[in-house]
Amino acid sequence: MAQQEPWHPTFSQGPKRPQVTRYDRLVRDRIPDMIESMGNIALCRELDDESFAQALLATVMRASQQFAESESLETMADMLDAVDAWLEVKGLSMEEVEHAREERRKRCGGFDRRRFLEVVADGDAGDVWTAHGAHC
């Protein structure tokens, strides 16, 4: 009996094995349908709340990096949609975010003065962050 060679495109006489790309990432609801409408197969699963929250945070991080590179409003929209969904899964509201934003702005200021901190030298006052007693 002949020994079968391991599959390799140059050895195979049969159909080519499909190209498989692993993404392991959260996608918008219609993306699997769009993939399948192009004749591809999309394998997805539904996430529980904790896994969904983690995937949303990963999406925010990825979109943030993409936005830093592209400054695309579409990428900003992805980031904001992921934040909205994260708030919903955590039972929080945008009003709570706005309240936290206002409190932080009162405590630490905004970005109106465009200050870019380069260095902090040791001084008699000690650590500047500890001295103010608030986390900014």
NORDAUR-V949456 format. One record per residue. N is the residue number from 1. PSI is psi as a letter, one per 40 degrees, with the letter a starting at -180 (none if undefined). D_FIRST is the distance of its C-alpha to the first C-alpha in whole Angstrom. Layout:
{{N | PSI | D_FIRST} {N | PSI | D_FIRST}}
This chain:
{{1 | h | 0} {2 | i | 4} {3 | h | 7} {4 | h | 9} {5 | i | 13} {6 | i | 16} {7 | h | 18} {8 | i | 20} {9 | d | 23} {10 | e | 22} {11 | d | 18} {12 | h | 18} {13 | e | 18} {14 | a | 20} {15 | i | 23} {16 | i | 25} {17 | i | 25} {18 | i | 29} {19 | h | 31} {20 | h | 32} {21 | h | 36} {22 | h | 37} {23 | d | 41} {24 | f | 42} {25 | i | 45} {26 | h | 48} {27 | i | 49} {28 | i | 51} {29 | d | 51} {30 | e | 50} {31 | d | 47} {32 | d | 44} {33 | d | 46} {34 | d | 46} {35 | d | 43} {36 | d | 41} {37 | e | 44} {38 | e | 42} {39 | e | 39} {40 | i | 37} {41 | h | 37} {42 | h | 39} {43 | h | 38} {44 | i | 41} {45 | i | 43} {46 | h | 46} {47 | i | 48} {48 | i | 51} {49 | d | 54} {50 | d | 53} {51 | d | 50} {52 | d | 52} {53 | d | 55} {54 | d | 53} {55 | d | 51} {56 | d | 54} {57 | d | 55} {58 | d | 52} {59 | d | 53} {60 | d | 56} {61 | d | 55} {62 | d | 53} {63 | d | 56} {64 | d | 58} {65 | d | 56} {66 | d | 56} {67 | d | 59} {68 | d | 60} {69 | d | 58} {70 | d | 59} {71 | f | 62} {72 | h | 61} {73 | d | 63} {74 | d | 60} {75 | d | 58} {76 | d | 61} {77 | d | 61} {78 | d | 57} {79 | d | 59} {80 | d | 62} {81 | d | 60} {82 | d | 58} {83 | d | 61} {84 | d | 62} {85 | d | 59} {86 | d | 59} {87 | d | 63} {88 | d | 62} {89 | d | 59} {90 | e | 62} {91 | f | 65} {92 | i | 67} {93 | i | 69} {94 | d | 70} {95 | d | 73} {96 | d | 72} {97 | d | 71} {98 | d | 74} {99 | d | 76} {100 | d | 74} {101 | d | 74} {102 | d | 78} {103 | d | 78} {104 | d | 76} {105 | d | 78} {106 | d | 81} {107 | d | 80} {108 | e | 79} {109 | i | 80} {110 | a | 78} {111 | e | 76} {112 | d | 79} {113 | e | 81} {114 | f | 77} {115 | h | 77} {116 | h | 75} {117 | h | 75} {118 | d | 74} {119 | i | 75} {120 | h | 77} {121 | i | 79} {122 | h | 81} {123 | i | 84} {124 | d | 87} {125 | e | 85} {126 | a | 82} {127 | h | 79} {128 | d | 80} {129 | d | 77} {130 | d | 78} {131 | d | 82} {132 | e | 82} {133 | e | 80} {134 | i | 78} {135 | h | 74} {136 | none | 74}}
